[in-house]
Amino acid sequence: MFKIIYLIICLAILSYKDIRSRTVPVMWLILMGAAIPVMYVCDYKAGGEIIQYSQIVLSIMVMSVCSRMCI
């Protein structure tokens, strides 16, 4: 549940910044994407879902490829 709320907040912030300045800073995307593996671990520690390492590795790979393409 925390992951969904986090993603909604992140998308709202990025949408606001995009509408206001017509640009999305790459650093915001990197920081928000880097928090996803941390959220999976925190969710597991709180008694939530079992950690699926394939999703964590995939999210890290996608984030690193996208950040390289944007910079």
N, C-alpha and C positions, 0 to 999 in steps of 0.2 A: 504494500500500500504506500509506503514511504517513497518508493521509486517512482510511482505514478505521480504523486504530488510534486516531487522534485522535478520531474520532466515537464510538468505543466507550468511550474514557476519559471524554469529555464526558458521554455518556449515563449512565455509571456514577456519575459525580459528582452529576449532577442527580437521579438516582434515589435515591442515598443521602440527599441533602439533603431530597428530598421525603418519603421514608419517615421520616426522623428528625424533621423539624419540620413536616411537612404543608404546606409552602410552597416554591415555587421562586422565588428572587429574579430579578427581571427583568434586573438588571445581569449576572448570569451568562449568561443567554440572549443578551444583546446582545454580550458579550465573546466568547462561543463562536461566535456567528454571524459576527462581524466577522473572525474568523481564517480563515474558509473561503476568501475570495479570496486571502489571503496564502498559504495552503497550495497553491492551484492554481499560483501563480507559482513557489513553491519547488519543487514537483514538476516543473515544466517545466525549471527551471534545473538540476535534478539529472538530467536526461536522461529524464524520464518522458513522459507524454502531452503532446500539443499543447494549448496553452491554448485553451479554448473560451470566448470572451468572452461569449457569450449566457448561459452558465451562471453566470458571475460576476455579470453584470448582474441576472439573475433572482434569484440568492441575495441580493444587496444590496437589491433591491426588496422581497422577501418579508421580510427581516429588518427593514427600516425600517417597513413596514406593521405587522408584528406588534409591534414595540416601541412604536409609536404607540398601538396598540389596548390594550396592557397598562399604559401609563402613565396 
